[in-house]
Amino acid sequence: MSFTALLPVILSTTLLAAPGVPQFPPAGPATPPAPARPRPAADEAPAARAYLQTWEETLKRMESTLPAITAAAQLALDPLLDGATLQTFGDPTLEAELGNRPGSLDLFPDPDAAVQASKPRRPPVVIYALGLARGNDPAPADLIQKQLHNARQLRDRGSIVVAIASLAQLRDLNLVEQAEQSVSALLDNCVPADDRAYAGQAKGRLPSLAPLADAVTAWLFELELYAASVRQNSPLPIYRLPKKAPHADARPAPVQAPTSQPASELPPGFLSRAYLHAVHQTLRDLGTTSWIDLARTARRASGTLVDGHRVFVVTIPAFPAASLRYPLTNEPSLYLRLDAATKEEDGPTDDDFALALGTDETPGSADWGCPELIRQAGRPACWVTAAAGREAGNRFLQRREIRLDPCWPYGDRLVRLPGSPKALAPASGLFAQTILNLISAQVEADLRNAPRPRPRK
């Protein structure tokens, strides 16, 4: 039985008997049953394995932050129930991951809606990601001070400002006290101060964990917001997939969450602990079931670059799409973006490789937007997609192509609401970005150890 199917049982027995003790159901399959695959040797992709272990350790530290996240959610709830919107500042990938997606709360401004000047709204509740330098942003200390100044102005205008930052980085910069005085709530993403996003140089460092950790912290905040609203008998509205939606980034109409869930079934910390458990389980499956395919993909990408050719990436989830469009200042440029707007002459050649990050699209189908360009690359592509199970997905592969199973729970949701068919927290954006970072970690290590220098772009 899957984890999501067990949630109502857990609520009515173990967790309700001891709500303060984190307990989880036995781990079940994250996707429809697939043939068991052996755990590969650690040296098949050692840099990727190191990144995976560091990410898992960071997630374990996040469990200690749940009381602060629960308190921040309670602080932000009343303005949201009174009509305030939820907005993100500081990092475009956070907006892409959270905003107006099925499985997220229907609290973000609709970019397609007409502005109703006649109906004034409350100041927004703001999630502010601190310290992530992108493009021409200043050095970390100057960037954070600028962001704290903006956060203080937002708070002074009436907004609840929930900041997400690395407390380790703030301590190194002697900015903890200033941060606490500038925002309504300060949440630790538990990322070390020497993360690439915060360090002065990238050489020899693993890809940054900070955007992933910020996203997880923000999802935990959303989950606790929803749980608090249920306990207050005013459930916040959520998005859900229509029956025939192609994937999780479709944009259906918002629906109101049911009010039939007893408040006792959503005690503080329950949904966020369930989310962390689901993330851990999906990472575990990536590190076992899909590791051989991930290592093969990384080696194919690094071999392409070592030979002086190009790696293209097409992405359907919005999180990795935004990270490629707005790279961190310290992230090396490894890939070229590929989409339906790419001209054929600018696309892959016989010597190039294409990595396709999706949700549940069939390999080679029109849902990818540019399947012909993906298969125009001479080195067989890798398709990252759930694709209704391993056997169904693999049936559409061409010779030597790879289908990398992303291992997230069936239906692309990490937390199912007890007593309801609805679920929260889509997995595809977070794990597509995780997979891209794992591949990048190994590619960069291979390029550093390659007999020839990495080609300059």
N, C-alpha and C positions, 0 to 999 in steps of 0.2 A: 504493500500500500504506500502511496506517495506521501510526502510530508504535508502537502496542502490538504489531502483528504483526511489526515489525522488531526488537524487543528481542532475541530469541534470536540473530539474525544479528549484531547489534552485539556482543553478549556474546562470541560465538565468534571474532570477528575484531578489529575496531579497538580496542574498549575493553580487551579482554584483552591486547592487544599493548602498550597504554600506559595502565594503570589509573589513573595519576595525572593524566591529561590529560582535562579535560571535553570529550567529543565527543558529538554527538547525531545521530540519523538525519535524513535529509531530512524536512522537515515534510510531513505528509499531512493529508487531511481529518479534522477532529475529529468529524464526524457523517456519516451516509450522504450520498452526493453530492447537492448542491443546486445550483440554477442560480446562476451567478456574478452577483454584484451589485456595482455600482461603489462605490468608496470615496466617501462623501459629503463635501461641503465641511466644513472644520473648524468653520465658524461655525454649523452646524446645531444643535450642542449644545456650545458652547465650554467651559462649566463642567464638563460631564461628561467632555469630552476632556481637560481639565486634570487631573481626578481620575484618569482612566485612565493618563495619562502618569506621574503621581506614583506610582501603584501599581506600574507597570512598573519605574520606577527603584528603588523600594524592594526589589522582588524581585531585581533585579540585584545589589544590595548584599548580599543574603542569601547569595549564593554564597560569600562570604568567611567565613561563619560555619559552613560544613559541617564543618570539622575539630573545632570545639568541640562541635557536635551529635553527631558520631560518638563523641567521647570520653565525652559524657554518657550516650549509649546504652550504651556498654560498661560504664560504672559502674553503671547500673541493671539490667543484664541478669541477674546472678546472683540477686538477690532475687526477680525475676519468675519465673525458672525454678524457684525454690524455693517458689513458691506465693503470693508477694505480689501484691496487686492494684494496678492503676494508677488513680489518682484525680486530679481537677482541683480547684484552689482558685483563688479570686480573680476568676472571671468565669463567670457562668452560660452564656454563649454558647459558651465553650470546651467545657464539659461536654456541651452539646447537640450540638456538632459532632463530638466524638470518641467519645462514650460509646455502646457497644453498638450499633454500626451495621454492616451488611454492608460488608465492605471495610476495617474497622478490626480491630485486634487484639482478641482475646477476653480482655481483661485487666481490664476494668472490672467492679465489683461489679454483680450482677444485682439490680435493685430489686425484682423479683418473687420472688426466691429466699428461702426461710426461713433465718433466722439459725441457724447450726450452732455453738452455744456450746461443744459438746464438742470441736470441732476448731479450736484456736487457729491463727491465721494470722500470718504475718510482718507487721511494719509496712508500710504501703503505700508504693509509689513515687508521689511527688506531683509533678504539673506545676502550678506556681503562677504565675498571670498577675499581674504587679505593675502597679499604677498606674492601673487603669481605674476611675474613679469613676462609680458608678451610684446613682440615687435620692438618699438622704440621706448618702452617704459623705462623709467629711471632705475637705479640700483635699489635693492630690496628695502633698505632703511628709508630712503627718500620716498619710494613708492608707498610703503605702508603709512608713513606720516601723512602723505597726501590723501590716501584712502581714509584714514582716521579723521582727517579734517572734513572730508565729504560726509562721512558717517555721522559725525557730530552735528553737521548742518541738517541732515535728514532727521535725526532724532529731535533736534530743537524745533523742527517744523511739525512734530507730532507723530513721526513714524516710530514703530518698534523696529529697532535695528538689531538683527541677530548676526553676529560676525562669526565666520569660520576661519580659523588660522591655526598654524603650528605654534603651540605655546613654547616649544623648544626654540623655535626661531625668534619669537618675541623676546624670550629671556636673553638670548645671545645679543639681541639688538637693544636691550634695556627698554623695551616698549610695552611690557605687560601692563604696567600701571596706567599708561596713557591710553592703551586699548580699552581697559576696563572702564575708564572714565568717559570714553567716547561713544560707547555702544550700550544697548539695553541688555544684551546677553552675549557672552564670549564663549564659543564652543571650540574645543581642541580637536583638530583632525588627527592628532597622534602621530604625525609625520616627523621624522628626525630633522634636526636643523641642517644636516649635511645633505639633504635631498637636493637633487640637481636643480629643481626650480628655485631653491633658495641660495645655492652655492654660487661662488663667483665664476666657476668654470665647470665644463661638463666632461672633460677628458677622463676616461676611466670610470665614470659614475654610471649607475644604472639609470634607465629612463625615470622620469619623475613619478612619484606616487601621489603627489599633492592633488592634482585634479581628480583622480579617482577617490581619494580619501575625502575631499570636499563634497563630491557627489554622494558618497555613502552617508556622510554626516547630514547632508540636506535631506536625503530620503528618510533617515531616522527621525529628523525633525518633522517631516510631513506625516509620517506614520503616527507619531505621538500627538500631533495636531488632530488627526482624525479620531484617535482613541479618546482624547480629551473632549472632543465635541460629542461623541456618543455618550460619554459619562454625563454630559450636561444635557442630554436629550435633544440635541440640535445637530445631528450629523451633517458634516460638511459635504458638499456635492463632489462627486468623483467622475472621471471619465471612464468609459468602458468601451471595449471593441464591439462594433456591430457584428452580426453573425457572419457576414461575408467580407469583412475587412481583410485585406491581403496581408497586413503585418502591423506591428505594434506602433509604427509611426503614422498610421492613418489618423485622420482627425474626425471622429464622430461627434454627434451632438452630446452635450453634457447631460448627465442623468443624476437625479438626487439619490443618495444612498438610502437604503431602507432604514426605518426607525425601529425595527422589531428586535434589534440586538440588545439584550439586557446589558446595562452598564457594567455589571459585575464580570461580564465576559471579556472586557477589554481593560484590565487593570493597568496602571502605569508600567511601562517597560515591556509589556507582553508582545506587542506587534514589533517593536524594534529588536527584541531578542530573537523573535522568529525570523526577521529579515537577516540579521547577522548569521544565524544558523544556515539559512538558505544560501547566502553568499559563500560561507565556508564550504558547504556541500558542493556547490557548483565549481569552486576552485579545486576542490579535491578531485572531482571527476575530470576537470581539465588536465590535472597533473597525472592522471592515470589513463582513463579511457581514450583521451584525445592527444596524449603527449607525443606519441610517435608521429602523428600527422602534423602536429605543431612543429616538431623538430625538423621534419622533412621540408615544411614550408619555409622555415627560417633558413635552412641550408640552401634551398633553391634561390631565395631572395639574395642571400649574401654572395652566393656564387655568381649570380647575375651582375651584382655591383662590382665584385672583384674583377670580373671580365671586362669592366668598363661600359656596361650597358645599364638599362633603366628598369626600375620597379614602379609599376603603376598601382594605385589603390583606388577602388571604387567602394563607396560606403553608403548604405541605406540608413542605418541608425544615425541620428543627428549628432550624438556626442563625438564619435571619431571624425565625422565630417567637419565639425567646428574645430577640433584640435588640429586637423591638417590645414584648415584655412587660417587659423590664428596660432601658429606654433609658439611654444615657450621660447624665450630669448636664448636659453642655453641648450635647446634641443637641436641636434644636427639635422640637416635636411637630407633625408634618405629616399623619399618617395615623391612621385608626381601624382597629382589628383587626376582621376579619370571619371567622366560622366557623360551624359547624353549630349552635352553641348560641345564636347571635344571633337574637333575635326579629324577625319580619318587620317590625314597626313600628319597630324600631331600626335596620333595615338601610338600604341605599341608596334614594334617591328618584330621580325623573326628572332631577334636576339634578346628581346625583353621578357619580363615576367609580370603577371597581373595578379593581385590579391583582391578578392571581392568579399567585402564584409556585409553580410545581410542579416535577415531575421529567420524567415522560414521559406524563402523563395527556392524554387527548384533550380538547380544548376543549369545555366544557359537559357532560362526562360526570359520572356520580355519584361518581367517584373524588375529586373536589374537595371533597366533603362538603356543599357548599352552592351548587351551580351555579345554582339558581333565584335565590338572593340576589345572586350575582355579576351575573347578567343583569337583575336588578331595577334596577340603576343605569341611568339614562337615557343617559349618555354611554357609548358602546360600550367594552367591557372590553378589557384587554390580558391575554393568556394567555402566561405564560413557561413553555414546555414544549418538550422535545425531540420528543415526539409522533411518533416513528417517521419523522422526515423532514419537510421543509417541505411537500411536496404533500399527504401524508396528514394532517398536522396542520391545514393550511389548509382542508381540505375540510369541516371541521366548524365553521368560523367563521360567525357571523352578520354581517349588513351592517355594515361599517365597524369591525368588531372587528380587533384586532391580535394576531398570534401572534409573539412575540419568541423566536427560536431562541437558547437559551443557549449553544450551540456547544461544550458539553463532549463528550469522546470518547464514542462509541457504547458503551452499557452502563454509563455513569455511573461509570467508574473511570479514574483518571489514570495508574496504573502497573500493567502486567501483569507477573506473575512469569515469568521465563524458564523455558522447559521445563515450564510448567504452565498449565492453563486459568484458574487463579485470578488475581485482581488485587486491589490495595490502593488505598486513598485515594479514596473517593467524591468526586465533583466537585460534586454538586447543591447541598449546603449552602453551600459556599464561594462558588460563583458566583451562586447566588440572592441572597446577601447583597451580593456585588459589584454585581450589576445593580441592586438596590435602592439602594445608595449612589450609583451613577452617576446614576440617575434623580433622587435627592434632591439631588445636587450641582447639577443643572440647574434643578430646581424652586426651590431656595432662591435661585439667581441670578435667575431670572425674577421671583420675588416681590420681591426687593430693587429690581428695576428697573421694577416694575409701577407704573402711574399711580395706583393706589389702594393704601392700606396693606393688609398681609396681615390677613385676618379673625382675630380672637382667638377661641380655643376655650375 
